[in-house]
């Protein structure tokens, strides 16, 4: 995975810690909260700030306006604010908080419920319901909105400020992700059935669509788990505006696709368990026809929803050829499986031939899907040290 630069508004974590202290050390210290608002506003003027900080700023502004309104009712404020305006301020801040947390994870063809995504990032369900009421129903009462703001500020403390200021040495979030092994087995069983008996294809079309949808949902789940690995979903928004960085895509998506590729490159998926099924008896340098017919629909489906997928798959293949399969034991690494290596190398050539770009084409190299055919073939030649890849790369030239 590519290393990425991250732009943050603070010169050191001590500055962020100071802001956190102003906000949370004393709930009744209004002057400290004003200092926090001023500092966050200044940061926002000089650079894009993480959604968590932007939400914190919006909530603090609403809280301060509410406090000012309370003082006006006691005769200490010369410019009273209406109760309706206070409610609208709270509602807007809460709506933007929830939407901003959920929207980045609401990608892909198949929509997922806001409640489902919120549950997975630990956002209290009643805040989602409060957001729904403020958006689609009658504006909630001031007391309810105040409670929502307090809950949101507490959630931001525990899910953004504390993890950012004291990042854990390790996280088990990724380990809680269920591998897609069962989904891929179900997919393979169904496609083997329809490939071998074309008359069943129409009957099982809906089943195939459902499995592909389930795999897409798994990728969305993996992106959420990826937040603990490549950066907190709230804070690490990878804010570099450099065009090259933007072209690399969402690192959470790349992490999720890496996990999918690890399963695809296991024996029993893109590489059949039986060695004889890895070769095409009619064309020695090509993948077996049945193997292509089984797995191409899945590859096409994932690539259609995630432009970077072909590049991620080829990178995983090359890394597997160079360093062995991730998680392999010493004994497994010492036993070279030539037919396995040749099979995944042919898959790399197939992917490059289908989605890659030749260096002399006019396709933009800024595309996330950009694959230089010549570069990939050269890497495979270097890794395998065989003329086979050169022979099988005719379609990739």
PAVEX-263532 format. One line per 5 residues: number of its first residue (from 0); their letters; for each residue y negated, x negated, z of C-alpha. Coordinates in nm, 4 decimals, decimal comma, padded with zeros to 6 digits, always signed. Layout:
BEGIN
NUM) A) Y:X:Z | ...
//
This chain:
BEGIN
0) XXXXX) +00,0000:+00,0000:+00,0000 | -00,3438:-00,1278:-00,0838 | -00,5681:-00,2506:+00,1960 | -00,8940:-00,0592:+00,2071 | -01,2357:-00,1262:+00,3468
5) XXXXX) -01,3790:+00,1338:+00,5816 | -01,7489:+00,1860:+00,6350 | -01,8487:+00,2969:+00,9845 | -02,2003:+00,3556:+01,1189 | -02,1614:+00,1560:+01,4415
10) XXXXX) -02,1915:-00,2225:+01,4623 | -01,9259:-00,2331:+01,7339 | -01,7087:+00,0110:+01,9245 | -01,9430:-00,0390:+02,2193 | -02,2038:+00,1677:+02,0338
15) XXXXX) -01,9567:+00,4508:+01,9786 | -01,8510:+00,4229:+02,3430 | -02,2157:+00,4600:+02,4469 | -02,2497:+00,7785:+02,2412 | -01,9276:+00,9111:+02,3928
20) XXXXX) -02,0629:+00,8400:+02,7406 | -02,3893:+01,0192:+02,6662 | -02,1953:+01,3262:+02,5561 | -01,9165:+01,3486:+02,8117 | -02,0132:+01,1536:+03,1271
25) XXXXX) -02,2245:+01,4338:+03,2748 | -02,2068:+01,7801:+03,1224 | -02,5391:+01,8782:+03,2801 | -02,7312:+01,5703:+03,1568 | -02,9339:+01,7235:+02,8731
30) XXXXX) -03,1402:+01,4088:+02,8155 | -02,8222:+01,2091:+02,7490 | -02,7064:+01,4685:+02,4988 | -03,0417:+01,4488:+02,3219 | -02,9966:+01,0713:+02,2963
35) XXXXX) -02,6514:+01,1306:+02,1484 | -02,7936:+01,3739:+01,8920 | -03,0644:+01,1254:+01,7962 | -02,8137:+00,8421:+01,7549 | -02,5699:+01,0537:+01,5514
40) XXXXX) -02,8557:+01,1803:+01,3340 | -02,9689:+00,8231:+01,2699 | -02,6154:+00,7219:+01,1736 | -02,5943:+01,0172:+00,9388 | -02,9138:+00,9047:+00,7660
45) XXXXX) -02,7816:+00,5569:+00,6862 | -02,4233:+00,6359:+00,5842 | -02,1600:+00,9051:+00,5612 | -02,0089:+00,9698:+00,9028 | -01,6569:+01,0892:+00,9876
50) XXXXX) -01,6083:+01,4634:+00,9973 | -01,5370:+01,4445:+01,3705 | -01,8798:+01,2951:+01,4391 | -02,0514:+01,5396:+01,2044 | -01,8849:+01,8273:+01,3899
55) XXXXX) -01,9810:+01,6728:+01,7236 | -02,3433:+01,6574:+01,6082 | -02,3426:+02,0220:+01,4933 | -02,1882:+02,1399:+01,8198 | -02,4335:+01,9367:+02,0294
60) XXXXX) -02,7296:+02,0810:+01,8384 | -02,5979:+02,4334:+01,9047 | -02,5440:+02,3527:+02,2737 | -02,8967:+02,2121:+02,3089 | -03,0471:+02,5144:+02,1330
65) XXXXX) -02,8550:+02,7390:+02,3711 | -02,9835:+02,5416:+02,6687 | -03,3377:+02,5645:+02,5346 | -03,3014:+02,9402:+02,4969 | -03,1780:+02,9704:+02,8551
70) XXXXX) -03,4826:+02,7783:+02,9751 | -03,7106:+03,0091:+02,7762 | -03,5704:+03,3085:+02,9580 | -03,6669:+03,1398:+03,2832 | -04,0159:+03,0730:+03,1476
75) XXXXX) -03,9833:+02,6961:+03,1048 | -03,9677:+02,6871:+02,7240 | -04,2643:+02,7660:+02,5004 | -04,0534:+02,8304:+02,1870 | -03,7679:+03,0678:+02,2728
80) XXXXX) -03,4742:+03,0985:+02,0343 | -03,3137:+03,4366:+01,9673 | -02,9617:+03,5040:+02,0915 | -02,8526:+03,5864:+01,7370 | -02,9743:+03,2478:+01,6148
85) XXXXX) -02,7808:+03,0746:+01,8947 | -02,4633:+03,2639:+01,8056 | -02,5074:+03,1749:+01,4395 | -02,5540:+02,8081:+01,5284 | -02,2349:+02,8008:+01,7329
90) XXXXX) -02,0421:+02,9944:+01,4679 | -02,1530:+02,7643:+01,1865 | -02,0552:+02,4537:+01,3833 | -01,7117:+02,5953:+01,4700 | -01,6433:+02,7118:+01,1151
95) XXXXX) -01,7323:+02,3711:+00,9711 | -01,5210:+02,1946:+01,2332 | -01,2057:+02,3888:+01,1488 | -01,2626:+02,3907:+00,7723 | -01,3357:+02,0195:+00,7646
100) XXXXX) -01,0148:+01,9389:+00,9503 | -00,7948:+02,1671:+00,7448 | -00,9365:+02,1364:+00,3910 | -00,8395:+01,7701:+00,3316 | -00,4782:+01,8656:+00,4035
105) XXXXX) -00,4923:+02,1827:+00,1935 | -00,4151:+02,0117:-00,1373 | -00,1575:+02,0713:-00,4033 | -00,0430:+02,3717:-00,5997 | +00,1089:+02,5633:-00,3095
110) XXXXX) -00,1339:+02,6912:-00,0476 | -00,0535:+02,6479:+00,3199 | -00,1895:+02,8613:+00,6012 | -00,4837:+02,7323:+00,8010 | -00,2978:+02,8242:+01,1195
115) XXXXX) +00,0028:+02,6171:+01,0136 | -00,2034:+02,3075:+00,9381 | -00,4069:+02,3496:+01,2577 | -00,0879:+02,3676:+01,4628 | +00,0322:+02,0403:+01,3163
120) XXXXX) -00,2867:+01,8510:+01,3995 | -00,2942:+02,0021:+01,7479 | -00,5967:+02,2265:+01,7016 | -00,5860:+02,5249:+01,9435 | -00,4815:+02,8408:+01,7633
125) XXXXX) -00,7555:+03,0500:+01,9168 | -01,0192:+02,8252:+01,7571 | -00,8683:+02,9145:+01,4201 | -00,8874:+03,2827:+01,5158 | -01,2468:+03,2368:+01,6312
130) XXXXX) -01,3301:+03,0721:+01,2994 | -01,1691:+03,3653:+01,1152 | -01,3656:+03,6206:+01,3172 | -01,6945:+03,4365:+01,2633 | -01,6275:+03,4133:+00,8894
135) XXXXX) -01,4791:+03,7517:+00,8035 | -01,5500:+03,9869:+01,0934 | -01,8274:+04,0693:+01,3378 | -01,9967:+03,7622:+01,4862 | -01,8213:+03,6817:+01,8175
140) XXXXX) -02,0074:+03,7180:+02,1461 | -02,2185:+03,4347:+02,2823 | -01,9780:+03,3859:+02,5732 | -01,6817:+03,3509:+02,3371 | -01,8689:+03,1073:+02,1137
145) XXXXX) -01,9738:+02,8979:+02,4127 | -01,6110:+02,8780:+02,5238 | -01,5108:+02,7787:+02,1709 | -01,7720:+02,5034:+02,1660 | -01,6518:+02,3664:+02,5018
150) XXXXX) -01,2910:+02,3714:+02,3820 | -01,3891:+02,2009:+02,0571 | -01,5809:+01,9261:+02,2354 | -01,2826:+01,8624:+02,4631 | -01,0517:+01,8520:+02,1629
155) XXXXX) -01,2781:+01,6043:+01,9846 | -01,2827:+01,3830:+02,2937 | -00,9030:+01,3655:+02,3129 | -00,8303:+01,3597:+01,9404 | -01,1144:+01,1476:+01,8047
160) XXXXX) -01,3189:+00,9546:+02,0578 | -01,0372:+00,8387:+02,2843 | -00,7964:+00,7364:+02,0029 | -01,0791:+00,5588:+01,8178 | -01,2064:+00,3736:+02,1229
165) XXXXX) -00,8580:+00,2891:+02,2531 | -00,6163:+00,3059:+01,9597 | -00,2497:+00,3183:+02,0656 | -00,0406:+00,0157:+01,9789 | +00,2127:+00,2379:+01,8106
170) XXXXX) +00,2603:+00,6017:+01,7267 | +00,5721:+00,8101:+01,6953 | +00,4050:+01,0733:+01,4776 | +00,5640:+00,9346:+01,1644 | +00,9066:+00,9272:+01,3294
175) XXXXX) +00,8824:+01,3023:+01,3893 | +00,8720:+01,3643:+01,0151 | +01,2029:+01,5013:+00,8884 | +01,3216:+01,2992:+00,5864 | +01,3513:+01,4933:+00,2585
180) XXXXX) +01,7194:+01,3981:+00,2284 | +01,8486:+01,7539:+00,2608 | +01,5925:+01,8865:+00,0112 | +01,6875:+01,6233:-00,2457 | +02,0586:+01,6953:-00,1989
185) XXXXX) +01,9957:+02,0666:-00,2480 | +01,7891:+01,9930:-00,5569 | +02,0540:+01,7611:-00,7031 | +02,3348:+02,0112:-00,6447 | +02,1422:+02,2895:-00,8176
190) XXXXX) +02,0348:+02,0777:-01,1151 | +02,3858:+01,9390:-01,1646 | +02,5035:+02,2981:-01,1854 | +02,2446:+02,4069:-01,4428 | +02,2624:+02,0863:-01,6471
195) XXXXX) +02,6391:+02,1152:-01,6826 | +02,6262:+02,4877:-01,7591 | +02,3111:+02,5805:-01,9519 | +02,3933:+02,9506:-01,9218 | +02,3091:+02,9294:-01,5498
200) XXXXX) +01,9618:+02,7842:-01,5994 | +01,7796:+03,1153:-01,6365 | +01,9646:+03,2662:-01,3421 | +01,8697:+02,9763:-01,1129 | +01,5155:+02,9162:-01,2411
205) XXXXX) +01,3630:+03,0786:-00,9321 | +01,5828:+02,8645:-00,7068 | +01,4670:+02,5493:-00,8838 | +01,1036:+02,6541:-00,8464 | +01,1557:+02,7203:-00,4762
210) XXXXX) +01,3097:+02,3776:-00,4127 | +01,0284:+02,2031:-00,5992 | +00,7809:+02,4034:-00,3908 | +00,9638:+02,2991:-00,0720 | +00,9449:+01,9339:-00,1776
215) XXXXX) +00,5722:+01,9729:-00,2393 | +00,5350:+02,1234:+00,1067 | +00,7274:+01,8298:+00,2521 | +00,4761:+01,5935:+00,0905 | +00,1962:+01,7903:+00,2570
220) XXXXX) +00,3763:+01,7571:+00,5928 | +00,4166:+01,3840:+00,5337 | +00,0433:+01,3488:+00,4673 | -00,0243:+01,4909:+00,8118 | +00,2214:+01,2463:+00,9693
225) XXXXX) +00,0543:+00,9689:+00,7700 | -00,2690:+01,0203:+00,9632 | -00,1161:+00,8325:+01,2577 | -00,0212:+00,5421:+01,0325 | -00,3060:+00,4901:+00,7860
230) XXXXX) -00,5881:+00,6235:+01,0031 | -00,6709:+00,9221:+01,2174 | -00,7208:+01,2346:+01,0078 | -01,0548:+01,2922:+01,1767 | -01,2161:+00,9519:+01,1850
235) XXXXX) -01,0682:+00,7240:+00,9225 | -01,2044:+00,9000:+00,6173 | -01,2093:+00,5734:+00,4195 | -01,5787:+00,6048:+00,3504 | -01,6324:+00,3224:+00,1042
240) XXXXX) -01,8244:+00,4551:-00,1947 | -01,7004:+00,1787:-00,4241 | -01,5524:+00,3262:-00,7445 | -01,2528:+00,0965:-00,7341 | -01,1653:+00,2130:-00,3847
245) XXXXX) -01,2023:+00,5763:-00,4862 | -00,9637:+00,5223:-00,7764 | -00,6923:+00,4139:-00,5362 | -00,6667:+00,7660:-00,4060 | -00,5914:+00,9127:-00,0658
250) XXXXX) -00,3972:+00,6578:+00,1441 | -00,2215:+00,9416:+00,3272 | -00,0950:+01,0701:-00,0051 | +00,0263:+00,7227:-00,1011 | +00,2056:+00,6878:+00,2328
255) XXXXX) +00,3737:+01,0263:+00,1902 | +00,4815:+00,9413:-00,1644 | +00,6150:+00,6060:-00,0428 | +00,8437:+00,7923:+00,1982 | +00,9612:+01,0201:-00,0823
260) XXXXX) +01,0277:+00,7211:-00,3088 | +01,2349:+00,5531:-00,0387 | +01,4658:+00,8559:-00,0414 | +01,4684:+00,8800:-00,4200 | +01,5730:+00,5161:-00,4510
265) XXXXX) +01,8615:+00,5597:-00,2113 | +02,2139:+00,5770:-00,3453 | +02,2966:+00,9366:-00,4240 | +01,9544:+01,0259:-00,5644 | +01,8059:+00,8432:-00,8647
270) XXXXX) +02,0943:+00,5985:-00,8341 | +02,4392:+00,7651:-00,8363 | +02,6860:+00,6550:-00,5702 | +02,9518:+00,5770:-00,8314 | +02,8642:+00,2659:-01,0327
275) XXXXX) +03,0105:+00,4074:-01,3534 | +02,7625:+00,6975:-01,3423 | +02,4681:+00,4566:-01,3485 | +02,5239:+00,3500:-01,7084 | +02,4957:+00,5323:-02,0371
280) XXXXX) +02,8246:+00,4822:-02,2251 | +02,6514:+00,5379:-02,5583 | +02,3400:+00,3263:-02,4961 | +02,4004:+00,0394:-02,2577 | +02,0316:-00,0192:-02,1900
285) XXXXX) +01,9409:+00,3444:-02,1159 | +01,9868:+00,5798:-01,8238 | +02,2711:+00,8328:-01,8497 | +02,1595:+01,1558:-02,0156 | +02,2791:+01,3753:-01,7286
290) XXXXX) +02,0984:+01,1599:-01,4722 | +01,7741:+01,1985:-01,6676 | +01,8184:+01,5740:-01,7069 | +01,8778:+01,6151:-01,3340 | +01,5863:+01,4135:-01,2000
295) XXXXX) +01,3167:+01,4348:-01,4685 | +01,2039:+01,7884:-01,3674 | +01,1441:+01,6708:-01,0107 | +00,9563:+01,3586:-01,1205 | +00,7427:+01,5658:-01,3579
300) XXXXX) +00,6672:+01,8210:-01,0860 | +00,5562:+01,5601:-00,8331 | +00,3550:+01,3683:-01,0949 | +00,1787:+01,6893:-01,2010 | +00,0588:+01,7454:-00,8442
305) XXXXX) +00,0002:+01,3803:-00,7515 | -00,1380:+01,1609:-01,0288 | -00,0686:+00,8419:-00,8371 | +00,3049:+00,9157:-00,8021 | +00,4290:+00,7244:-01,1117
310) XXXXX) +00,2476:+00,4125:-00,9949 | +00,3818:+00,4505:-00,6406 | +00,7374:+00,4935:-00,7691 | +00,7209:+00,1854:-00,9928 | +00,5691:-00,0188:-00,7098
315) XXXXX) +00,8538:+00,0860:-00,4807 | +01,1092:-00,0080:-00,7450 | +00,9585:-00,3530:-00,7946 | +00,9348:-00,4093:-00,4186 | +01,2968:-00,3008:-00,3767
320) XXXXX) +01,4055:-00,5467:-00,6434 | +01,2022:-00,8228:-00,4814 | +01,2701:-00,7640:-00,1137 | +01,5573:-00,5173:-00,0903 | +01,5535:-00,1555:+00,0200
325) XXXXX) +01,3393:-00,0851:+00,3249 | +01,5508:-00,0641:+00,6391 | +01,8432:-00,2511:+00,4864 | +02,0452:-00,4734:+00,7221 | +02,1018:-00,8435:+00,6734
330) XXXXX) +02,4529:-00,7812:+00,5410 | +02,3227:-00,5256:+00,2929 | +02,0546:-00,7637:+00,1724 | +02,3081:-01,0403:+00,1245 | +02,5295:-00,8223:-00,0949
335) XXXXX) +02,3564:-00,7936:-00,4318 | +02,4409:-00,4784:-00,6223 | +02,3673:-00,5652:-00,9832 | +02,4330:-00,2169:-01,1189 | +02,1978:-00,0658:-00,8577
340) XXXXX) +01,9223:-00,3098:-00,9545 | +01,9732:-00,2425:-01,3240 | +01,9619:+00,1335:-01,2652 | +01,6325:+00,1347:-01,0749 | +01,4874:-00,1126:-01,3276
345) XXXXX) +01,5720:+00,1369:-01,6037 | +01,4007:+00,4072:-01,4013 | +01,0895:+00,1880:-01,3839 | +01,0966:+00,1427:-01,7611 | +01,1439:+00,5188:-01,8037
350) XXXXX) +00,8481:+00,6007:-01,5763 | +00,6225:+00,3484:-01,7492 | +00,7301:+00,4782:-02,0890 | +00,6512:+00,8363:-01,9873 | +00,3328:+00,7931:-01,7817
355) XXXXX) +00,2132:+00,4388:-01,8434 | -00,0697:+00,3072:-02,0562 | -00,0485:+00,0215:-02,2999 | -00,3240:-00,2340:-02,2631 | -00,4440:-00,1649:-02,6158
360) XXXXX) -00,4859:+00,2094:-02,5634 | -00,8162:+00,3781:-02,4906 | -00,6925:+00,5421:-02,1706 | -00,9303:+00,4737:-01,8828 | -00,8049:+00,2153:-01,6394
365) XXXXX) -00,9920:+00,3975:-01,3648 | -00,7227:+00,6656:-01,3722 | -00,5069:+00,6846:-01,0617 | -00,1992:+00,7058:-01,2839 | -00,2832:+00,3881:-01,4735
370) XXXXX) +00,0267:+00,1749:-01,5359 | +00,0079:-00,1287:-01,7609 | +00,3393:-00,1236:-01,9458 | +00,3359:-00,4922:-02,0295 | +00,2616:-00,5865:-01,6681
375) XXXXX) +00,5468:-00,3766:-01,5293 | +00,7985:-00,5067:-01,7816 | +00,6860:-00,8624:-01,7062 | +00,7412:-00,8028:-01,3342 | +01,0889:-00,6633:-01,3965
380) XXXXX) +01,1765:-00,9598:-01,6150 | +01,0624:-01,1956:-01,3417 | +01,2605:-01,0131:-01,0744 | +01,5842:-00,9599:-01,2670 | +01,5728:-01,2738:-01,4775
385) XXXXX) +01,7554:-01,0821:-01,7481 | +01,6993:-00,9956:-02,1102 | +01,8179:-00,6452:-02,0355 | +01,4763:-00,5191:-01,9285 | +01,3145:-00,6616:-02,2387
390) XXXXX) +01,5771:-00,4912:-02,4522 | +01,5363:-00,1578:-02,2746 | +01,1562:-00,1647:-02,2789 | +01,1170:-00,0751:-02,6424 | +00,9865:+00,2676:-02,5509
395) XX) +00,7477:+00,1094:-02,3049 | +00,5674:-00,1115:-02,5514
//
